[in-house]
Amino acid sequence: MTACNSTDSAAASPSDRKADSAPTAQLGELPSHDLPPAGGCGYTAAAPAVKNVGTPSFNPAAAAKPFTASLHTNTGVVTFNAFADKAPCTTNSLHYLAEHKYFDGTRCHRLTTKGIYVLQCGDPTGTGTGGPGYSFPDENLAGATYPAGTVAMANAGPNTNGSQFFLVYRDTQLPPNYTPFGRITGGLDVLNRIAAEGNDEANGPGDGHPRKPVVINNVSLG
C-alpha cells in the first residue's frame, strides 16, 4: 500500500491505482538525503506543509520512552502501543505531530477492502497528497510483516515518511517497505465496522474513500 505524502503533481490518478498496491504517500519533490547520523533522525525539508506545526527535535532518551496513542474518531477510538524502541524516529514524529494537534479534524482518506486491508490516515488535506513539511528515513523493516493490528507508515518510496500512516484491520501481504511502528490494542472492531461500510471505489475496485467519512477528532497520548 503506498503511503500518501505527495503533492498534486505527484499524485496517482484513480486509474493508476490498484487495490492491491502498497500504501502510498505522495509528497512531491523530495530532497535527497543520507540516512541520519548517529543519534539523529534526519528530519529533512520536503514539500511545503499543508498544516505547518514545525519540525520535531530528537532526544534519544526521551524518544525511547514507550507510549500509547489513541485516535479519537467519529466512529470510535483506536488505541495502539508505539514501538519507540524499534522505530524511535517514526514514533517521535508521531508524538510531536499529535502534541501539536496536527491530526485534529483530519479525514482518513483511503480504505482498501480487496487485496490489502487498510485504512489510511494522516493527511490534513484528506486527498493523500499532504504532509508535514519534512520527511525522514525508514525504520524497523527487517522481516517486517503486516498482520491485523499493525500500524505502519505510508510513503512515496524509500525514506520518504511524513505524516501519513495506515491501520491494518485484516492480515495483509505487503513487501517490507513500510515502517511498522505500532500495534493496535483496542479498536480493531472500530476498523472492521468502517471496512464493513465499504468505499466508493474512486481508485478502482476495493480502493477508495471510506463510504462513511472517518474523521480523527483528536489524538491523545499516554
C-alpha positions as CSV (number, residue, x, y, z in Angstrom):
1,M,0.0,0.0,0.0
2,T,1.5,3.3,-1.0
3,A,1.9,5.9,1.7
4,C,0.2,9.0,0.7
5,N,2.5,12.0,1.2
6,S,2.5,13.8,-2.1
7,T,1.8,16.9,-4.0
8,D,-0.9,17.1,-6.6
9,S,1.6,16.8,-9.4
10,A,2.9,13.5,-8.0
11,A,-0.4,12.1,-7.0
12,A,-1.5,9.0,-8.8
13,S,-4.7,9.3,-10.8
14,P,-7.5,6.8,-9.8
15,S,-6.9,4.8,-13.0
16,D,-3.2,4.3,-12.0
17,R,-4.0,2.9,-8.5
18,K,-4.9,-0.7,-7.8
19,A,-6.5,-2.1,-4.7
20,D,-3.5,-4.4,-4.1
21,S,-1.0,-1.6,-4.5
22,A,1.0,-0.6,-1.4
23,P,0.0,2.3,0.8
24,T,1.4,5.4,-0.9
25,A,2.0,8.8,0.4
26,Q,2.8,11.2,-2.4
27,L,5.0,14.0,-1.2
28,G,6.0,15.6,-4.4
29,E,9.6,16.6,-5.0
30,L,11.7,15.4,-2.0
31,P,15.3,16.4,-1.5
32,S,17.7,13.5,-1.5
33,H,19.3,12.8,1.9
34,D,21.5,10.3,3.6
35,L,20.5,8.1,6.5
36,P,20.5,10.1,9.7
37,P,23.8,10.5,11.7
38,A,24.1,8.5,14.9
39,G,21.8,9.9,17.5
40,G,19.7,11.9,14.9
41,C,16.7,11.3,12.8
42,G,17.4,13.1,9.6
43,Y,14.1,15.1,9.6
44,T,14.6,16.8,6.2
45,A,12.7,19.6,4.5
46,A,10.1,18.2,2.0
47,A,7.2,19.7,0.1
48,P,5.6,22.6,2.0
49,A,3.4,21.6,4.9
50,V,-0.3,21.8,4.4
51,K,-0.6,22.4,8.1
52,N,2.6,23.8,9.5
53,V,3.4,22.8,13.1
54,G,7.2,22.9,12.7
55,T,9.7,20.1,12.7
56,P,10.4,17.8,15.7
57,S,13.7,17.7,17.5
58,F,15.1,14.4,18.6
59,N,16.3,13.4,22.1
60,P,17.2,9.7,22.1
61,A,16.5,9.2,25.8
62,A,13.1,10.9,25.6
63,A,12.2,9.2,22.2
64,A,12.9,5.8,23.7
65,K,10.1,6.0,26.3
66,P,7.1,3.8,25.4
67,F,3.7,5.4,25.0
68,T,0.3,4.7,23.7
69,A,-1.7,6.8,21.2
70,S,-5.5,6.9,20.9
71,L,-7.1,8.1,17.7
72,H,-10.5,9.5,18.7
73,T,-12.6,9.3,15.6
74,N,-16.2,10.0,14.8
75,T,-16.7,6.2,14.6
76,G,-14.9,5.2,17.8
77,V,-11.5,5.1,19.4
78,V,-8.5,3.1,18.1
79,T,-5.6,2.7,20.5
80,F,-2.1,1.4,19.8
81,N,1.2,0.9,21.5
82,A,4.1,2.8,19.8
83,F,7.3,0.9,19.0
84,A,9.5,3.6,20.5
85,D,12.4,1.1,20.8
86,K,12.2,-0.2,17.2
87,A,11.2,2.9,15.3
88,P,12.1,5.9,17.5
89,C,12.3,8.5,14.7
90,T,8.9,7.5,13.5
91,T,7.2,7.4,16.9
92,N,9.0,10.6,17.9
93,S,7.5,12.3,14.9
94,L,4.0,10.9,15.5
95,H,4.2,12.0,19.2
96,Y,5.2,15.5,18.1
97,L,2.5,15.9,15.5
98,A,-0.1,14.6,17.9
99,E,1.0,17.0,20.6
100,H,0.8,19.9,18.2
101,K,-2.8,18.8,17.1
102,Y,-1.7,18.2,13.5
103,F,-4.1,15.3,13.1
104,D,-7.1,17.0,14.7
105,G,-10.0,17.2,12.4
106,T,-8.4,15.2,9.6
107,R,-10.1,12.6,7.5
108,C,-8.9,9.1,6.8
109,H,-8.9,9.4,3.1
110,R,-8.3,5.8,1.9
111,L,-9.9,2.4,2.6
112,T,-8.9,-0.8,0.8
113,T,-11.1,-3.9,1.0
114,K,-9.6,-6.1,-1.7
115,G,-6.0,-7.4,-1.8
116,I,-4.8,-5.3,1.1
117,Y,-6.9,-4.3,4.1
118,V,-6.0,-1.0,5.5
119,L,-7.4,2.4,6.5
120,Q,-5.0,5.2,5.6
121,C,-5.0,8.5,7.5
122,G,-2.7,11.4,8.5
123,D,-3.2,13.9,5.6
124,P,-4.9,17.2,6.7
125,T,-6.0,17.7,3.1
126,G,-7.8,14.4,3.0
127,T,-6.5,13.8,-0.5
128,G,-3.4,11.7,0.0
129,T,-1.2,14.4,-1.2
130,G,-0.4,16.3,2.1
131,G,2.5,16.1,4.5
132,P,4.1,17.9,7.5
133,G,6.8,19.7,5.5
134,Y,9.5,17.2,6.4
135,S,10.4,13.6,5.6
136,F,12.5,11.0,7.4
137,P,14.1,7.6,6.8
138,D,12.6,4.2,7.1
139,E,13.0,2.1,10.2
140,N,12.2,-1.4,11.5
141,L,12.0,-3.0,8.1
142,A,14.0,-6.2,8.6
143,G,11.5,-9.0,8.5
144,A,8.5,-6.6,8.6
145,T,5.1,-8.1,8.2
146,Y,1.6,-6.6,8.3
147,P,-0.8,-8.7,10.3
148,A,-4.1,-7.3,11.5
149,G,-3.4,-4.7,14.2
150,T,-0.3,-3.3,12.6
151,V,0.2,0.5,12.4
152,A,2.7,1.5,9.7
153,M,3.9,4.5,7.7
154,A,2.7,5.1,4.1
155,N,5.3,6.5,1.8
156,A,6.2,7.6,-1.7
157,G,9.3,5.5,-1.9
158,P,12.3,4.7,0.3
159,N,13.0,7.2,3.1
160,T,10.0,9.5,2.3
161,N,8.0,9.1,5.5
162,G,5.9,12.1,6.5
163,S,2.6,12.1,8.4
164,Q,0.5,9.6,6.6
165,F,0.1,6.1,8.1
166,F,-2.2,3.1,7.8
167,L,-4.0,0.8,10.1
168,V,-4.3,-2.8,9.2
169,Y,-7.6,-4.4,10.1
170,R,-7.0,-7.8,8.4
171,D,-3.9,-9.8,7.7
172,T,-2.2,-8.1,4.7
173,Q,0.6,-9.2,2.5
174,L,2.9,-6.3,1.6
175,P,6.7,-6.1,0.9
176,P,8.7,-4.9,3.9
177,N,8.8,-1.4,2.6
178,Y,6.6,0.3,5.2
179,T,7.8,1.2,8.6
180,P,5.8,-0.7,11.3
181,F,5.6,1.5,14.3
182,G,2.7,0.3,16.4
183,R,0.4,-2.4,17.5
184,I,-3.3,-1.9,17.9
185,T,-4.5,-2.8,21.4
186,G,-8.1,-1.6,21.2
187,G,-10.5,-0.6,18.5
188,L,-9.9,-3.2,15.9
189,D,-13.7,-3.7,16.0
190,V,-14.0,0.0,15.0
191,L,-11.8,-0.5,11.9
192,N,-13.9,-3.6,11.0
193,R,-17.1,-1.6,11.2
194,I,-15.6,1.1,8.9
195,A,-14.5,-1.6,6.5
196,A,-17.9,-3.2,6.5
197,E,-19.4,0.1,5.3
198,G,-17.2,-0.2,2.2
199,N,-15.6,2.5,0.0
200,D,-16.6,4.5,-3.1
201,E,-14.0,2.7,-5.3
202,A,-12.7,6.0,-6.5
203,N,-9.3,4.4,-7.1
204,G,-10.6,1.2,-8.5
205,P,-12.3,-2.0,-7.2
206,G,-12.0,-2.2,-3.5
207,D,-10.0,1.0,-3.2
208,G,-11.3,4.5,-2.4
209,H,-12.6,6.8,0.2
210,P,-14.5,5.3,3.1
211,R,-18.2,5.3,2.2
212,K,-18.9,6.6,5.7
213,P,-16.4,9.5,6.3
214,V,-13.9,8.8,9.0
215,V,-12.6,11.8,10.9
216,I,-9.9,11.9,13.6
217,N,-11.2,14.4,16.1
218,N,-8.0,14.3,18.1
219,V,-5.2,12.1,19.2
220,S,-4.4,11.5,22.9
221,L,-1.1,10.2,24.2
222,G,-0.5,8.1,27.3
